Amino acid sequence: MMKLTWQQKILSISLIASVVIVISSCSFTKGKQTSERAVARFHEQFNAGQYHDIYAQSDEGFRKVTSEQDAVALFDAVRRKLGTVKNANQNGWHVNATTAGTQVSLAYNTEFTEGKATEQFVFFVSGDNARLFQYNINSPLLVTR
């Protein structure tokens, strides 16, 4: 068995760490991109009034804490007060990759036909599939109209 010098050990550890970082970075990038596509799909479905589809495609965790009736009522109220989505600009994101999967949080400044809001999405990503786990929207128009 060959004995490694301390420099060789440090080099080996550095190489392994670099490989882990590169692999994690790819996972982060893919998870973020998959979630960004899911936000675009969410907005398309929202604009089309496909609230049932949004709910049906959401993560089990979302469905455990929010009934379909409550989710549809929320989406309908947002649509009545803010209108449809015209433009959404991402203003923050966070990716957390664990052994249980990848969780992606995305924040958007969103312009609707009747006003502006901030939206926060949390998705669980598996492969090329992002499932909505949490959705929050804030706008003064939601409480003043």
PyMOL commands that set and color helices and strands:
alter all, ss='L'
color gray80, all
select helices_A, chain A and resi 6-47+51-56+60-65+68-82+141-144
alter helices_A, ss='H'
color red, helices_A
select strands_A, chain A and resi 85-98+101-112+115-126+129-138
alter strands_A, ss='S'
color yellow, strands_A
deselect
rebuild
show_as cartoon
